[in-house]
Amino acid sequence: QTLGDSVLLALMDTARAHNQDLIATIAVTREFQARYAIDRSGFSPQVNITGSGGTVDSKIPGVSGDLYFASADAAWELDLWGRIRRTSEAGKASYFARTEELRGAELSLAAAVATGYFALLQYDRQLAGAERTLASRQETAALSRARFREGQVSRLDVLQFESQVQETQAQLAAIARLRSEQENALSVLVGLPPRGLPRGMPLDQQVSNFDVPEGLPSDLLARRPDVRAAEEDLRAANARIGVAWGNRLPQVVLTGEYGYVSNDLSTLFESQNNTNRLFLGIAVPIFTGGRLQGEVTVAEAQAEQASARYQQVVLRALQDVEDALVAIRTSRDQVSAQAAQVETLGTSLELVQHRYQNGLSTYLEVLDAQRTLFNAELSLAQAQALQLASGVRLYKALGGPWSELGTARE
């Protein structure tokens, strides 16, 4: 959206809909969303309805013959020590972390599509430059042949010009191959079979629309998906310490049952057959062979790992932003210098061609001027694509467009 290329935006939409790696990441996010729902279920009582019937053979008086049961029972663990709450917090943080990883995958995919698209535009520009150079060299070769027939130049001059035509034809074929390969790679990236892709704005216009503000808000870094995912993973790891400690404490469960029991199925639901029970159960871990303490140690070690990973992710994020800003500044200077060189060399070639046509310059001067201009045009297209790719790099380093602030955690 920063560059305003509708074709690029459409390719990104296609990639989001069809890229298989992204689809797999979406499924992972749904999995952790369901896991979080499972963790939250611990806050609610578990209710079941059961029914049974059969024949009882017992020596106890009155407890023989047919017997039928129908009941609804419920069990509810009282979260006195916060174990269930911490389990839910861990599940919520893990789900949020996977959500951020999904956003990171979308961001990386968009950046890859944009970089591939700009590379494609670079080859378009280089191919057009090669075609212009080929036409110019063919014209010069034709002129040299005409002058050879008039005896103004030698056969060697003609061969030199024709050699340059053949060299340009080879370069043209090589650039066309690279463009075709890039187009196929971009098609597969967006989830389509290899095919020709539409183009939007040309490379020059993309560069002219490219703008990065001088100052960037300091809190933009906090909305990077990998930073936020690492933060959520750390939050989940800390919550699991509470879960591990809670497992060492008594568990209090309130259970109740309401139902009917009868020797006759036809009278099962009559009021005199009603039965109900209410119990308060306590389970206290006494000896587990060190398992519960080991779980606490494991949880604490995992939290230390998550903390170290978070700090490393933050440091890497700072480096990514700084490297991207340096790349943007240097690539901008490179494009400016390269464009000025192309303009200067274009003027120089015109002068040399004019002098050659009037017999004031040699063929070597013309060939050298053509070769230098052609190489400068190729370098300019490469530098422009690099400048745009640097912008994409900053976009990815900041976790999205630099014109937007991060959203708060809900």
Summary of the structure (lengths in Angstrom):
residues: 410
radius of gyration: 36.9
end to end distance: 26.0
largest distance: 134.8
contacts: 1225
relative contact order: 0.14
helix: 69%
strand: 11%
